[in-house]
Amino acid sequence: MSIGPIIPKLGPDRADEGLRIAYHPLDFGDYKLELQLTGDGLERAMKANSDFEVPTEPIILARYKKSTRTLTTYPVGTTFGAYFLEPKYLHLKTLILEGVVSPMVAMEDGDYLYYEELPNGIIREPLAGFGLAFDMRFIVESAERQSGVTTLRFSEDKGVSRKGDTLSMSYSLFKRLRRDINRTHRRSLDLANKAKREYLDATLNLMLDPEFELPIGDGTAKPVADILAETLIGRSRSAEAEAKAAARTVKKSVKTLAEKEPAELLDLRREIELVSLEELIELFEKKLGQAGLQERHWQEFFNGNAFVLQLAFNLPALAFGDQVAVGGTKFDGSGGKLADYAIKLGLFGNLALIEIKTPKTTLLERKTYRGGVHAPSQELVGAVTQILDQRHQLQNEINSKKVASKAYDVFTYAVPCIVIAGCEPATDDEKKSFELYRNNLRDVIVITFHELLAKLKALHAFLSKPPSTVAPATDTLTR
């Protein structure tokens, strides 16, 4: 049982002022660590993110069990901003460290809390939210690519193994991987710097003296990417390297193909688009079948496949920025409310705002209003109102944002608002109610995840037809 928390006092000049650690001693030498916000911390959190919600439950950072010398941590973001107090990782929720002898949090100079014995590469500070150091994030990402893994466990056991949702790794393997990652990073930087110097020297010499002859076989006449590829993988190229080389050859030949063989170029483009679209549709369907994917996951998915939004809404657009601030000072998210996506449209630089929810978002109230009519859900109304408010703030702040971000070719003459949420309503009454609601919204397009998938499938079917049999394109699914 707990006998009351012990709260070490931190120095007033700490960068994480506003946070504190509560140490809760338990029976048998066990304890737990709780992250707490002071009044200053709450004020900083609200200032960094106006949508911040005060936690209603204690934020447990770690639990220590003396009998097994096990420290179980729950990595959380402790930087004031959009992801403050949210889990650090997408799927990985728990980091277990075995063989931790020290039953107490070590203190240095009275204000620095850390676990001295934890290996390099593992965050030792509770106030930093635990987890792995930033340059070790690739290990976390690799673990998360193992479907269903939510716990990463470090122990003295040999090698790596998996049991259920737990991926176990030995400390010695982690040490080796950490060293290999750092060694690879340093070697890549050295190679990159060497390739840049050689390329620039050769280019300047050739520009200054057309008769200048490069030493045979040094590779300096090639682009930096080619020099790096050959240096890193050797002269004997792998299949992946050959594919990349082929892709570079095609890219260099695009202009010639367009002039001499335009039909071949169009066929090649169709084939590339078809393969990419098939893979995307398969991945999209797989994700729709997974339960519990949060908004952040879908936002990252669309961020990595931005052309989905271009295809779905007929926007000749490029992603302008992920998590773009619409009420702060810059387009980089440093303050104010956030739009999930802002898209830079056409030649005029006009912006579109896209709010991404999840397929599980409720679109309509379950209980009928009257006469078989269903009112829009609070979630849907909230999303529509939210994106309209974001547009209002964006239009009010656009001039200051352009100056702060030095992005002067962006305008807000007429900002389209798009909400992606929920799935297709089940009953005819629900479908009617949903259509009546969204088609009478003046400035907001609402589309479900299933409709977005249907658009992609329709486009794939269109591209799959031989050019001679393709009828003039019409987009019957406007939402």
C-alpha positions in Angstrom: 0.0 0.0 0.0 1.1 3.6 -0.6 2.3 5.6 2.3 2.1 8.9 0.5 4.2 10.4 -2.3 7.7 11.9 -1.9 8.1 14.9 -4.2 11.8 15.9 -4.8 12.3 19.6 -5.2 13.7 20.8 -8.5 15.7 23.9 -9.3 13.7 26.9 -10.6 15.8 27.3 -13.7 15.1 23.8 -15.2 13.9 23.7 -18.8 11.1 21.3 -17.7 9.8 23.7 -15.0 6.1 23.0 -14.4 6.6 19.3 -14.2 7.5 17.2 -11.1 7.9 13.6 -10.2 6.0 12.1 -7.3 7.7 9.0 -5.8 5.1 6.6 -4.3 6.8 4.0 -2.0 4.8 0.7 -1.8 5.2 -2.5 0.2 8.2 -4.8 -0.1 10.5 -2.1 -1.6 8.3 -1.6 -4.6 7.4 1.9 -5.8 5.8 3.8 -8.7 6.6 7.2 -10.3 3.9 9.7 -11.2 4.3 12.7 -13.4 2.5 15.8 -12.1 1.7 19.2 -13.5 2.1 22.3 -11.3 0.1 25.4 -11.9 2.9 26.8 -14.1 3.0 23.5 -16.0 -0.8 23.7 -16.7 -0.4 27.2 -17.9 2.4 26.3 -20.2 0.5 23.3 -21.6 -2.6 25.4 -22.4 -0.4 28.1 -24.0 1.4 25.5 -26.2 -1.9 23.8 -27.2 -5.2 25.4 -26.7 -6.9 22.0 -27.2 -5.0 20.6 -24.2 -7.2 18.6 -21.8 -6.3 18.3 -18.2 -5.7 14.6 -17.3 -8.4 13.2 -15.1 -6.3 10.2 -14.0 -2.8 10.0 -12.5 0.0 9.9 -15.1 2.0 6.8 -14.1 5.5 6.9 -15.7 7.0 3.8 -14.2 6.6 1.0 -11.7 9.4 -0.8 -9.9 9.2 -4.4 -8.5 12.1 -5.1 -6.1 11.7 -8.9 -6.0 12.3 -9.2 -9.8 14.4 -6.0 -10.1 12.1 -4.9 -12.9 11.4 -1.3 -13.9 8.3 -1.1 -16.1 8.0 2.3 -17.9 5.3 3.9 -20.0 7.0 6.4 -22.3 5.2 9.7 -22.6 5.9 13.0 -24.3 6.9 15.6 -21.8 7.7 18.5 -24.2 5.0 21.2 -24.1 3.3 21.0 -27.5 0.7 19.2 -29.6 1.7 15.7 -28.2 2.3 16.7 -24.6 1.4 13.8 -22.2 0.5 11.5 -25.1 2.3 8.1 -25.6 5.7 8.6 -27.3 5.2 5.9 -29.8 2.4 4.8 -32.2 2.0 1.2 -31.0 4.6 0.6 -28.4 3.1 1.5 -25.0 5.4 -0.2 -22.5 9.2 -0.5 -22.1 10.4 -3.1 -19.5 13.9 -3.0 -18.1 15.0 -6.0 -16.1 18.0 -6.3 -13.8 17.6 -2.7 -12.4 19.2 -3.0 -9.0 18.7 0.6 -7.7 15.3 0.7 -5.9 15.5 4.5 -5.7 15.7 7.3 -8.3 19.3 8.7 -8.0 19.6 12.4 -7.4 22.5 14.7 -8.3 22.8 18.3 -7.2 19.4 18.0 -5.6 17.4 18.6 -8.8 18.4 16.0 -11.4 16.5 12.7 -11.3 17.8 9.8 -13.3 18.6 6.1 -13.3 22.4 5.9 -13.4 22.7 2.2 -14.3 20.6 2.2 -17.4 22.5 1.5 -20.6 23.4 4.3 -23.1 20.6 4.8 -25.6 17.9 4.3 -23.1 16.5 7.6 -21.5 17.4 7.6 -17.9 15.4 10.7 -16.8 11.8 10.3 -15.6 11.1 13.9 -16.5 12.1 13.2 -20.1 9.3 10.6 -20.2 11.6 7.5 -20.5 11.8 5.5 -23.8 14.8 5.3 -26.1 17.1 8.1 -27.1 16.1 9.9 -30.4 18.9 8.3 -32.4 17.7 4.9 -31.3 14.2 5.5 -32.7 14.8 3.1 -35.5 14.8 0.2 -33.1 11.4 1.3 -31.9 10.1 1.7 -35.4 11.4 -1.8 -36.3 9.7 -3.3 -33.3 6.5 -1.6 -34.2 6.6 -3.1 -37.7 6.2 -6.5 -36.0 2.4 -6.6 -36.0 0.8 -6.6 -32.6 3.9 -5.7 -30.6 3.0 -3.2 -27.8 5.8 -4.0 -25.3 9.6 -3.9 -25.7 11.5 -5.8 -23.0 15.2 -5.6 -22.2 16.9 -8.3 -20.2 20.0 -10.4 -19.8 18.5 -13.2 -21.9 20.3 -13.9 -25.2 19.3 -12.6 -28.6 15.8 -11.6 -29.5 12.4 -13.4 -29.1 8.7 -12.7 -29.1 5.9 -13.9 -26.9 2.4 -12.5 -27.5 2.6 -8.7 -27.7 6.1 -8.5 -26.1 9.3 -8.3 -28.1 12.3 -9.2 -25.9 15.9 -8.1 -26.6 19.1 -8.7 -24.7 21.0 -5.8 -23.3 24.1 -7.0 -25.2 22.2 -7.1 -28.5 20.8 -3.6 -27.9 24.4 -2.4 -27.2 25.6 -4.0 -30.5 22.7 -2.5 -32.5 23.3 0.9 -30.9 27.0 0.8 -31.8 26.2 -0.3 -35.4 23.6 2.4 -35.8 26.0 5.1 -34.6 28.9 3.6 -36.7 26.7 3.5 -39.8 25.5 7.1 -39.2 29.1 8.4 -38.8 30.3 6.5 -41.8 27.4 7.7 -44.0 28.2 11.3 -43.0 31.9 10.9 -43.8 31.0 9.4 -47.2 28.4 12.0 -47.9 30.8 14.8 -47.1 33.6 13.2 -49.2 31.2 12.7 -52.1 30.0 16.3 -51.9 33.5 17.7 -51.9 34.6 15.6 -54.9 31.5 16.4 -56.8 31.8 20.1 -56.3 35.5 20.2 -57.0 35.0 18.3 -60.3 32.0 20.4 -61.3 33.8 23.7 -60.7 36.9 22.4 -62.6 34.8 21.4 -65.6 32.9 24.7 -65.6 36.1 26.7 -65.4 38.1 24.6 -67.8 36.1 22.5 -70.4 39.3 20.6 -71.2 39.8 19.5 -67.7 40.1 15.7 -67.5 38.9 13.8 -64.4 41.1 10.9 -63.1 39.9 7.7 -64.6 37.5 5.7 -62.4 37.2 8.2 -59.5 33.4 8.6 -60.1 33.5 12.3 -59.5 31.7 13.2 -62.7 28.6 11.4 -61.4 25.8 12.9 -59.2 26.4 12.7 -55.5 23.7 10.1 -55.1 25.4 7.8 -57.5 28.8 8.2 -55.8 27.2 7.4 -52.4 25.3 4.4 -53.7 28.3 2.8 -55.3 30.5 3.5 -52.3 28.0 2.1 -49.8 26.9 -1.0 -51.7 30.1 -1.6 -53.7 30.5 -2.2 -57.4 28.4 -5.4 -57.2 25.0 -3.9 -57.0 22.0 -5.6 -55.3 18.6 -6.0 -57.0 17.4 -3.0 -55.1 20.4 -0.9 -56.3 19.8 -2.1 -59.8 16.1 -1.0 -59.5 17.1 2.4 -58.3 19.6 2.7 -61.1 16.9 1.8 -63.6 14.6 4.4 -62.1 17.3 7.1 -62.3 17.9 6.2 -66.0 14.2 6.5 -66.7 14.1 9.9 -64.9 17.0 11.2 -67.0 15.3 9.9 -70.2 11.9 11.5 -69.5 12.5 14.5 -71.8 13.7 12.3 -74.7 10.8 9.9 -74.3 8.3 12.8 -74.2 9.7 14.1 -77.5 10.2 10.9 -79.4 8.0 8.3 -77.8 5.1 10.1 -76.0 2.8 7.0 -76.1 5.5 4.8 -74.5 5.9 7.4 -71.7 2.2 7.5 -71.1 2.0 3.7 -70.9 4.9 3.7 -68.5 3.2 6.3 -66.3 0.0 4.3 -66.3 1.8 1.1 -65.2 3.6 2.9 -62.4 0.4 4.5 -61.2 -1.5 1.2 -61.3 1.1 -0.6 -59.2 1.3 2.2 -56.7 -2.5 2.4 -56.5 -2.9 -1.4 -56.1 -0.6 -1.5 -53.2 -2.2 1.6 -51.6 -5.7 0.1 -52.0 -4.6 -3.2 -50.4 -3.0 -1.3 -47.5 -6.0 1.0 -47.1 -8.4 -2.0 -46.9 -6.1 -3.7 -44.4 -6.0 -0.7 -42.1 -9.8 -0.2 -42.3 -10.1 -3.8 -40.9 -7.9 -3.0 -37.9 -9.6 -1.8 -34.8 -8.3 0.9 -32.5 -6.2 3.0 -35.0 -6.1 6.5 -33.6 -6.4 9.8 -35.5 -2.6 10.3 -35.3 -2.1 7.0 -37.2 -4.5 8.0 -40.0 -2.8 11.4 -40.2 0.6 9.8 -40.6 -0.8 7.4 -43.2 -2.2 10.2 -45.4 0.9 12.2 -44.8 3.0 9.4 -46.2 0.5 9.0 -49.2 -0.4 12.6 -49.8 -1.4 11.8 -53.4 -4.5 9.9 -52.0 -6.0 13.3 -51.2 -5.0 14.7 -54.5 -6.7 11.9 -56.4 -9.8 11.9 -54.1 -10.6 15.6 -54.3 -9.3 16.4 -57.8 -6.8 18.8 -56.3 -3.7 19.7 -58.4 -1.9 20.0 -55.0 1.2 19.3 -53.0 1.2 18.7 -49.3 2.1 22.1 -47.8 2.6 20.8 -44.3 1.6 18.1 -41.8 0.0 19.5 -38.6 0.1 23.0 -40.0 -0.8 25.7 -37.4 -3.8 27.8 -38.3 -3.9 30.1 -35.2 -0.3 30.5 -34.2 2.6 32.5 -35.7 4.1 30.1 -38.2 3.1 27.3 -40.6 5.3 24.8 -38.6 2.8 24.2 -35.8 4.5 26.4 -33.2 1.3 27.7 -31.5 -2.4 27.9 -32.0 -4.9 25.3 -33.2 -3.8 22.8 -35.8 -5.3 21.6 -39.1 -4.4 18.0 -39.9 -3.5 19.1 -43.4 -3.2 22.3 -45.3 -2.8 21.8 -49.0 -1.4 24.3 -51.4 -3.6 24.5 -54.4 -2.9 25.3 -58.1 -1.0 28.2 -59.4 -2.6 30.7 -57.0 -1.2 29.1 -53.8 -4.6 28.9 -52.2 -4.9 26.7 -49.2 -7.3 23.8 -48.4 -7.9 22.5 -44.9 -8.4 18.8 -44.3 -9.6 17.4 -40.9 -8.9 13.7 -40.5 -10.8 11.7 -37.9 -11.1 7.9 -37.8 -13.3 5.2 -39.4 -14.9 4.7 -36.0 -16.1 8.3 -35.8 -19.9 8.3 -35.2 -21.6 10.3 -37.9 -25.2 10.3 -36.7 -27.1 10.1 -33.5 -28.4 6.5 -33.0 -31.8 7.7 -31.8 -34.1 9.2 -34.5 -35.1 12.8 -34.1 -38.5 12.2 -35.6 -40.0 10.7 -38.8 -36.9 8.5 -39.4 -34.5 11.5 -39.4 -31.2 11.1 -37.6 -29.4 14.2 -36.4 -25.7 14.6 -37.0 -23.5 13.3 -34.2 -21.7 15.6 -31.8 -18.4 14.3 -33.2 -19.3 15.2 -36.7 -20.8 18.6 -35.9 -17.7 19.3 -33.7 -15.3 18.3 -36.6 -17.2 20.6 -39.0 -17.3 23.5 -36.6 -13.6 22.9 -35.7 -12.4 23.1 -39.3 -14.6 26.2 -40.0 -13.0 27.9 -36.9 -9.5 26.8 -38.2 -10.3 28.5 -41.5 -11.5 31.6 -39.8 -8.3 31.8 -37.8 -6.1 31.1 -40.8 -7.7 33.9 -42.8 -7.3 36.3 -39.9 -3.6 35.3 -39.4 -2.5 34.6 -42.9 -0.4 37.8 -43.4 1.5 37.4 -40.1 2.1 33.7 -40.9 3.5 34.5 -44.3 6.0 36.9 -42.8 7.0 34.6 -39.9 7.4 31.5 -42.2 8.7 33.4 -45.2 6.1 31.7 -47.4 4.8 34.6 -49.4 3.2 32.6 -52.2 0.3 31.3 -50.1 -3.2 32.8 -50.2 -6.6 32.3 -48.6 -9.0 33.7 -51.1 -11.5 30.8 -50.8 -10.4 28.0 -48.5 -12.0 24.6 -49.1 -12.7 22.6 -45.9 -12.7 18.8 -46.0 -13.6 16.4 -43.2 -12.7 12.7 -43.6 -14.6 10.7 -40.9 -16.5 7.6 -40.2 -17.9 4.9 -42.5 -20.9 4.4 -44.6 -24.2 4.7 -42.7 -26.0 1.3 -42.3 -29.7 2.0 -42.9 -31.6 3.9 -45.6 -32.9 6.4 -43.1 -29.3 7.0 -41.9 -28.0 7.4 -45.4 -30.7 9.9 -46.2 -30.1 11.9 -43.1 -26.4 11.9 -43.7 -26.7 13.0 -47.3 -29.2 15.8 -46.4 -26.9 17.1 -43.8 -23.6 17.1 -45.7 -25.0 18.2 -49.0 -26.4 21.3 -47.4 -23.2 22.3 -45.7 -22.1 25.5 -47.5 -18.3 25.3 -47.3 -17.4 21.9 -45.9 -17.1 18.6 -47.8 -17.7 15.5 -45.6 -16.5 12.2 -47.0 -16.3 8.8 -45.3 -13.3 6.5 -45.3 -15.3 3.9 -47.3 -16.1 6.5 -50.0 -12.5 7.5 -50.2 -11.6 3.8 -50.8 -14.3 3.6 -53.4 -12.8 6.6 -55.2 -9.4 4.9 -55.3 -10.9 1.6 -56.6 -12.9 3.5 -59.3 -9.7 5.3 -60.4 -7.8 2.0 -60.5 -10.5 0.5 -62.7 -10.3 3.5 -65.0 -6.6 3.3 -65.3 -6.7 -0.5 -65.9 -8.6 -0.1 -69.2 -6.6 0.1 -72.4 -6.3 3.7 -73.6 -8.4 3.0 -76.6 -11.4 1.8 -74.5 -11.3 4.5 -71.9 -14.3 6.8 -72.1 -14.1 10.5 -71.2 -13.6 10.7 -67.4 -16.4 11.8 -65.2 -16.4 12.0 -61.5 -19.8 10.9 -60.3 -18.7 10.6 -56.7 -18.1 14.2 -55.8 -18.0 13.6 -52.1 
